[in-house]
Structure formats: C-alpha cells, structure tokens
Amino acid sequence: MKRVFVTVGTTSFDDLIARVVAHDSVQILKNLGYNQLVLQIGRGTVVPEPFSTESFTLDVYRYKDSLKEDLQQANLVISHAGAGSCLESLEKGKPLVVVVNEKLMNNHQFELAKQLHKEGHLFYCTCSMLPELLQSMDLSTLKCYPPGQPEKFSAFLDKVVGLQK
C-alpha cells in the first residue's frame, strides 16, 4: 500500500486540506500509484469524510500523541511549513512536499521551505500549485537530511528568521 501522509501540525490549514482532497489532486495521487491518503487536520474546519474503496482509502484525524507511526508508514509526506513538522519528516528520511500557507507569508515559513529546497531536501509550493508539483516532481532527486543534528537545524532556523547572521 502506497501512502501519503498530510500534516498541518497543531494549527489549521484548511486550504491545504481542501486542495489535497480535491478531485484533481486525488486523481493525480492515484495516477502516481498512491492508494491511501491520511490527513492530520489539526484545528481545521475542513473535515473531509473518510472513505474506503477497493482502490483508495482516505483516513482523517485531528491529533495523535505522536505522528511517528504515520510518518514511518508514509511513502510521501505533504506538510505545512512548520519547522517541527519539516524536521521530523526529514529526519525520518521521507520524501517531503512543503505547502506554504500564503496567509502566513511573513512568519518565515516561506524562507524555511525555500532554503531546504535549495539544499535539495524537499519540494515546496503553495496550495494552488500543489497538483502541478505532484505531477512534475522527481522524488529521486531529493537528498537525505543528515539525522540527529538538531543544533544544526536550530542554527539554520535562527539564520532564516534573522536571529543570526
């Protein structure tokens, strides 16, 4: 079973949830061979109805104590640009697509996603560009993020948000 895990962390990102469950996005995921979509929707007001067919399953939940199991089982992670979610996905060695919340553009999420993409660790886009990115991305080009170095990530994050030069 090829699984996509979508996470919005502790916040809400209704635009991402709505975009990923839209018919065209689901069709693209099916065409790419994925047959399970797991959504962690946080505080969101968009709550898709879970379903299961012979060829595709949609599971939805708000929170769990740990996302570890969902991350381990994922073949692809689609995430908001929160530093914690990005780091956890990258450290698990999962292909990562970060979707930047355009409504929060001055919270440095864009800079974080852009820098990690520049270093080859992930792909990023906005909600409106997600279907196009899913169709065009080549996951084999992604580089592994070196695990177990939170201090390097912390220094990197400080640099991105302007706390360090």
N, C-alpha and C positions, 0 to 999 in steps of 0.2 A: 504494500500500500504506500503510494507516494503522498506525503502530507505537507500541506502549507500551514504554518502557524502564524497568525496575525496577532500582534500585541500592541495595546495602547498604554500599557503600564497602569499607574494609579489614576491617571487623568481620564478625560474623554476626548475622543477624536471621531465624532460622528461622520465627518466627511470621508475619512479613510474606510470606516466600516461600510458605509453606503456604497463607496466606489468598488470595494473588493467583492461585495456580493451582487453587484450589478450584473445583469445577464452577460454582457460582453466580457467582463473580467472572468467570470466563472467559466465561460466557454473557452477563453484563452488558457486558463489553468487546465481544463480538461484536455485541450489540444496538446499541451505540454506534458501530458501523462499523469497529472496530479488527480487523485480521486478522493482526497479528504481535505477539507478546509476547517481549521479550528480557530475560532475567534475569541480572543480575550478582550472584552469590550469596556472594561473599567466602569466609569460613572456615566457612560454614554446613554443617550436617549434613543438611539437607533438600536433596536434589539431584533435582529433577524430571527425568523422562525427556524429552528433546527429541522433538518430533514435527512432522510437516507433513502437512496435508490440503489439499484444494482451497480450503477457506475459512479456514484458520487455521494459523499456524506458531508453535511455541514453540522458542526458542533459549536455551541455558543455558551460562554460563561463570563461572569463579571470578574471575579478574583479567585485566586487559589493561594494557599500559603507559599507555594513555590511554583515557578514556571519551569523548573529543571526538567521534569518529565516531558512536558510539551516541547521544550527546546531539543531534548535528546532525540525525540521521535520525529522531529521535523526534517524534511528534505530541503525546505526553503522557509526562511523567516521574513515576514514583512512587518516592519515595526515603525512606530513613531520615532522621532529623533532624540528621545531621551537618552542621556548618557548611560544610565544604568542598563536599560534595555539593549542598547548597542553593544556595550562591553560584554554583557552576559552572553549574547548571541555570538559575538566574535570569538570569545574565549572557548565556546563550545565547538568552534570550527564550522559553524553553519553558514551557508550562503545567505547573505543578508541584503534585503532591499529596504532602505530607509525612506519613508514618505514624510516629507517636511510639511508641517502644518503652516500653511501660508497665513493663517490668522494670528500666528505667534512669531512672525518673522524676526522681531528684534529680541528674541530670547536666546540667540546664538545656536539654535538647533541647526539652522542652515549652514553656518560655518563649520560646525562639527561634522555634519554629513559630507560637506564638500571636501574637507581635509582628509577624512577617512577614505573617501572615494579616490582622491588624488593619490593616496598611498596604495590604492588597489585592493582595499579590504572589503568594499561594499559598493552597491549601486544606490543611487538616490534619485528621487523625483518628487513632484507634487502630486496631489490626488488626481488631477486631470490628466497627467502624463503616465499614470500607472499602467494602463493597458498597453500603451505603446512600448514602455520599458520592458514589461513582461515578455512581449513578443520579440524584442530585439536583443535582450541581454544574453551574454555568453558566460554562464556561471564558471566555466573552466578557466576564465581569465583572472578570477579573484585570487588574491594572495592570503595565506593564513595569517591571522593576527597572532603575534607571539603571546602565548598564555602566561598567566601568573606574574604579570608585571603591573599591578595596579598603580604603583608610584609613577611609572612612565605615562600611563593613561591620565593620571591626575595632573601631572606636569603639562601634558599635551592639552588637556582641557583648560587649565589655567591660562595657557598661551592663547588658545582660541577665544576665550572670553575676555582677554585683555588684562588679566591679573599679573601676567608675567611677560617680559619682553625677550 
